[in-house]
Amino acid sequence: MLVIYRPQQGKKFSAHSKWLHAQAKIHAIQLYWYETCGHFETDLEQVKHLIPKYTQVIVLGGDGTLNLAVNAIAGTQVVLSLLPCGTGNDFSRQFGYSMQQWRNTIFAGVVRNIDIGQVGNRYFINIAGVGFNAEVVSAMGGKKPFGKLSYTIAGLVKLALYKGTPIEYEYGRQATMMCLFSNGRHFAAGLTPAPDARLDDGVLQVITIPAVAWYKRLWCFALMLFGRHTRLRWVSVRSCQQLEIKTSGLPIEADGDLIATTPAVVKCKAALLQFKVLN
């Protein structure tokens, strides 16, 4: 098995690491540990080089490390497993598994075919978007000094200052605060922008929040904590297999990182990934 991890010193990482080493002895299997260097293209090239030797990849980390693995194995027969121990762990939240349950998926779980998203030649497994979320990630610059609270703090600052931007979609132009393309349900270390998103329905749930007044923004994000913002009349929810953004020069954020700029076509790639879940 190939284990992909980002160097860190967290308690969950240490606990999962010790458990994996112990299980490797019990099951008489050899683990190859790949430590990411933090440069996506370099890591992707290295992991793709390793992939043909393995049938299962274990991600020991968060959404960023998971995104790297997805881009390396999407469309192959390699099975992906996850032991979440990152900062936000947003993708893993929708399963509601305990630490022990995630461990149970490694050797005793079943394989589930799930969808992933695509922007250009880059895949994402959870949520991509333009507007507010991309501005928050850009402002953070990859730094998370307050752990998962870093998203909240950066978000609150941007929420007060960000005015939105006119975006031209394939169906028309709209002053937009944020447009999300959701395969998973959660982002920003616990918000629930897409409460009805499903990983195996062959579509992305598109959530569009227009550039409304500041107090409406605050109310919308407060409701997003509980996944109830979609009831607001100004919040648009639709499902689609792909959507084109025609406006140029907007950063696109996905799985916690900036991955591209517009114009772009965002697509759902149905059942392209094999992922280990509980029986």
C-alpha positions as CSV (number, residue, x, y, z in Angstrom):
1,M,0.0,0.0,0.0
2,L,1.1,3.6,-0.7
3,V,0.6,6.1,2.1
4,I,0.6,9.7,1.1
5,Y,1.1,12.2,3.9
6,R,2.1,15.8,4.6
7,P,4.8,16.2,7.3
8,Q,3.1,17.4,10.5
9,Q,3.2,16.8,14.2
10,G,-0.5,16.6,15.1
11,K,-1.8,14.1,17.6
12,K,-4.2,12.5,15.1
13,F,-1.4,12.1,12.6
14,S,0.8,10.4,15.1
15,A,-2.0,8.1,16.3
16,H,-2.9,7.0,12.8
17,S,0.7,6.6,11.8
18,K,1.4,4.3,14.8
19,W,-1.8,2.3,14.1
20,L,-0.8,1.8,10.4
21,H,2.7,0.6,11.3
22,A,1.1,-1.9,13.7
23,Q,-1.5,-3.1,11.2
24,A,1.1,-3.6,8.5
25,K,2.8,-6.1,10.8
26,I,-0.4,-7.8,11.7
27,H,-1.5,-8.2,8.0
28,A,2.1,-8.8,6.8
29,I,2.0,-6.1,4.2
30,Q,4.6,-3.5,3.3
31,L,3.8,0.2,3.4
32,Y,5.6,2.8,1.2
33,W,5.4,6.2,2.8
34,Y,5.5,9.2,0.5
35,E,6.0,12.6,2.2
36,T,4.7,15.5,0.1
37,C,7.0,18.4,-0.5
38,G,4.3,21.0,-0.8
39,H,4.7,21.8,-4.5
40,F,1.6,20.3,-6.2
41,E,3.1,19.6,-9.7
42,T,6.2,18.0,-8.2
43,D,4.2,15.8,-5.8
44,L,1.8,14.8,-8.6
45,E,4.5,13.7,-10.9
46,Q,6.2,11.6,-8.1
47,V,2.9,10.0,-7.0
48,K,1.9,9.2,-10.6
49,H,5.3,7.5,-11.0
50,L,4.6,5.3,-7.9
51,I,0.9,4.5,-8.6
52,P,1.4,1.6,-11.0
53,K,3.0,-0.4,-8.2
54,Y,0.0,-0.3,-5.9
55,T,-3.7,-1.2,-5.8
56,Q,-4.6,0.9,-2.8
57,V,-3.5,4.4,-1.7
58,I,-4.0,5.7,1.9
59,V,-4.2,9.4,2.4
60,L,-3.0,10.4,5.9
61,G,-4.0,14.1,6.0
62,G,-6.6,16.6,5.0
63,D,-8.4,17.9,2.0
64,G,-5.2,19.2,0.2
65,T,-3.4,15.9,0.5
66,L,-6.6,14.1,-0.6
67,N,-6.8,16.4,-3.6
68,L,-3.3,15.4,-4.6
69,A,-4.1,11.7,-4.4
70,V,-7.4,12.1,-6.4
71,N,-5.5,13.9,-9.2
72,A,-3.0,11.0,-9.3
73,I,-5.4,8.1,-9.4
74,A,-8.7,9.3,-10.9
75,G,-9.8,7.0,-13.7
76,T,-7.5,4.2,-12.6
77,Q,-8.3,0.9,-10.8
78,V,-6.4,2.1,-7.7
79,V,-8.6,2.3,-4.6
80,L,-8.4,5.4,-2.3
81,S,-8.6,5.2,1.5
82,L,-8.6,8.1,4.0
83,L,-7.4,8.6,7.5
84,P,-8.4,12.3,8.1
85,C,-6.0,14.4,10.2
86,G,-5.8,17.7,8.4
87,T,-6.8,21.2,9.4
88,G,-10.4,21.3,8.0
89,N,-11.1,17.7,7.0
90,D,-14.2,19.0,5.2
91,F,-14.6,16.1,2.8
92,S,-14.6,13.5,5.6
93,R,-17.3,15.3,7.6
94,Q,-20.2,14.2,5.5
95,F,-19.5,10.5,6.4
96,G,-19.8,11.1,10.1
97,Y,-17.3,8.4,10.9
98,S,-15.3,8.2,14.1
99,M,-11.5,7.7,14.1
100,Q,-12.0,4.0,14.6
101,Q,-14.5,3.8,11.8
102,W,-12.1,5.4,9.4
103,R,-9.5,2.9,10.4
104,N,-12.0,0.1,9.8
105,T,-12.4,1.2,6.1
106,I,-8.7,0.5,5.4
107,F,-8.8,-3.2,5.6
108,A,-12.5,-4.2,6.1
109,G,-14.3,-1.5,4.1
110,V,-16.0,-1.8,0.8
111,V,-15.3,0.1,-2.4
112,R,-17.8,2.8,-3.5
113,N,-17.6,4.5,-6.9
114,I,-17.9,8.2,-6.4
115,D,-18.0,11.3,-8.5
116,I,-15.3,14.0,-8.7
117,G,-15.3,17.5,-10.2
118,Q,-13.0,18.8,-12.9
119,V,-11.7,22.2,-13.9
120,G,-9.5,22.1,-16.9
121,N,-7.0,19.3,-16.3
122,R,-7.3,19.5,-12.5
123,Y,-9.7,17.4,-10.4
124,F,-11.4,18.1,-7.1
125,I,-13.2,15.8,-4.7
126,N,-15.1,18.2,-2.5
127,I,-16.1,21.8,-3.5
128,A,-14.8,24.3,-6.0
129,G,-15.8,27.9,-6.4
130,V,-15.2,31.5,-7.5
131,G,-15.7,34.7,-5.6
132,F,-15.7,35.0,-1.8
133,N,-14.2,31.5,-1.0
134,A,-11.4,32.0,-3.5
135,E,-10.6,35.4,-2.1
136,V,-10.4,34.0,1.4
137,V,-8.0,31.2,0.3
138,S,-5.9,33.8,-1.6
139,A,-5.8,36.0,1.5
140,M,-4.6,33.1,3.7
141,G,-1.7,32.4,1.4
142,G,-1.6,28.8,2.5
143,K,-1.0,29.8,6.1
144,K,-3.2,28.5,9.0
145,P,-1.8,30.0,12.2
146,F,-5.0,29.3,14.2
147,G,-5.7,25.8,12.9
148,K,-9.2,25.4,11.5
149,L,-10.2,28.8,13.1
150,S,-7.9,30.3,10.4
151,Y,-10.7,29.9,7.9
152,T,-13.3,31.5,10.2
153,I,-11.1,34.5,11.0
154,A,-10.0,35.1,7.4
155,G,-13.6,34.6,6.3
156,L,-15.0,37.2,8.7
157,V,-12.5,39.8,7.6
158,K,-13.4,39.2,3.9
159,L,-17.1,39.0,4.6
160,A,-17.0,42.6,5.7
161,L,-14.8,43.8,2.9
162,Y,-15.6,41.8,-0.1
163,K,-18.1,43.4,-2.4
164,G,-18.6,40.6,-4.9
165,T,-18.0,40.7,-8.6
166,P,-19.9,40.6,-11.9
167,I,-19.6,37.1,-13.4
168,E,-20.8,36.0,-16.8
169,Y,-22.1,32.4,-16.8
170,E,-23.3,30.5,-19.8
171,Y,-26.9,31.4,-18.9
172,G,-26.2,35.1,-18.2
173,R,-24.4,37.8,-16.2
174,Q,-24.9,38.2,-12.4
175,A,-23.3,40.3,-9.6
176,T,-22.0,37.4,-7.5
177,M,-20.6,37.1,-4.1
178,M,-19.8,33.4,-4.4
179,C,-20.6,30.5,-6.7
180,L,-19.8,27.0,-5.5
181,F,-19.6,23.7,-7.4
182,S,-20.4,21.1,-4.8
183,N,-19.6,17.4,-4.9
184,G,-19.4,17.2,-1.1
185,R,-21.4,19.0,1.5
186,H,-19.0,20.9,3.7
187,F,-16.2,23.5,3.4
188,A,-14.3,26.2,5.4
189,A,-13.8,23.8,8.4
190,G,-17.4,23.2,9.1
191,L,-19.8,25.3,7.0
192,T,-22.4,23.3,5.1
193,P,-23.0,25.2,1.8
194,A,-24.4,22.1,-0.1
195,P,-26.5,20.1,2.4
196,D,-28.2,18.0,-0.4
197,A,-25.0,17.3,-2.4
198,R,-24.4,13.6,-3.1
199,L,-21.1,11.9,-4.1
200,D,-22.7,9.4,-6.5
201,D,-25.5,11.2,-8.3
202,G,-23.5,12.2,-11.4
203,V,-24.0,16.0,-10.9
204,L,-22.6,18.9,-9.0
205,Q,-24.8,21.1,-6.9
206,V,-24.3,24.7,-7.9
207,I,-24.9,27.2,-5.1
208,T,-24.9,30.9,-6.2
209,I,-25.0,33.7,-3.6
210,P,-25.5,37.1,-5.2
211,A,-23.8,40.4,-4.1
212,V,-26.4,41.3,-1.5
213,A,-26.2,43.8,1.4
214,W,-23.8,43.1,4.2
215,Y,-26.5,42.1,6.7
216,K,-27.9,39.6,4.3
217,R,-24.4,38.1,3.8
218,L,-24.0,37.7,7.6
219,W,-27.4,36.0,7.9
220,C,-26.7,33.7,4.9
221,F,-23.4,32.6,6.4
222,A,-24.9,32.1,9.9
223,L,-27.5,29.8,8.4
224,M,-24.8,28.0,6.4
225,L,-23.5,26.6,9.7
226,F,-26.6,24.5,9.7
227,G,-27.2,24.1,6.0
228,R,-30.3,26.2,6.1
229,H,-29.2,29.1,3.8
230,T,-30.6,27.4,0.7
231,R,-34.1,28.4,1.9
232,L,-33.3,32.1,1.4
233,R,-35.0,33.4,-1.7
234,W,-31.9,35.1,-3.1
235,V,-29.7,31.9,-2.9
236,S,-29.8,29.9,-6.1
237,V,-29.5,26.1,-6.0
238,R,-29.3,24.0,-9.2
239,S,-27.7,20.7,-10.3
240,C,-25.8,20.3,-13.5
241,Q,-23.2,18.1,-15.1
242,Q,-21.1,21.1,-16.2
243,L,-21.2,24.9,-16.2
244,E,-19.1,27.4,-18.0
245,I,-17.8,30.6,-16.4
246,K,-17.0,33.1,-19.2
247,T,-15.5,36.0,-17.2
248,S,-11.7,36.2,-17.3
249,G,-9.2,36.4,-14.5
250,L,-11.1,35.1,-11.5
251,P,-9.3,32.7,-9.3
252,I,-10.9,29.3,-8.8
253,E,-10.5,27.6,-5.4
254,A,-11.0,23.9,-4.9
255,D,-10.4,21.6,-1.8
256,G,-8.8,24.5,0.0
257,D,-6.3,25.6,-2.7
258,L,-6.3,27.9,-5.7
259,I,-6.2,25.6,-8.8
260,A,-7.0,27.7,-11.9
261,T,-8.4,31.0,-13.2
262,T,-11.4,31.7,-15.4
263,P,-12.7,31.4,-18.0
264,A,-13.3,27.7,-17.3
265,V,-15.7,24.9,-17.6
266,V,-16.5,23.0,-14.4
267,K,-17.6,19.4,-14.9
268,C,-18.8,16.5,-12.9
269,K,-17.0,13.2,-13.7
270,A,-19.4,10.5,-12.7
271,A,-18.1,7.4,-10.8
272,L,-14.5,8.2,-11.7
273,L,-13.0,7.4,-8.3
274,Q,-13.0,4.2,-6.2
275,F,-13.2,5.1,-2.5
276,K,-13.2,2.9,0.6
277,V,-16.2,3.2,3.0
278,L,-17.7,1.2,5.8
279,N,-19.7,-1.9,4.9
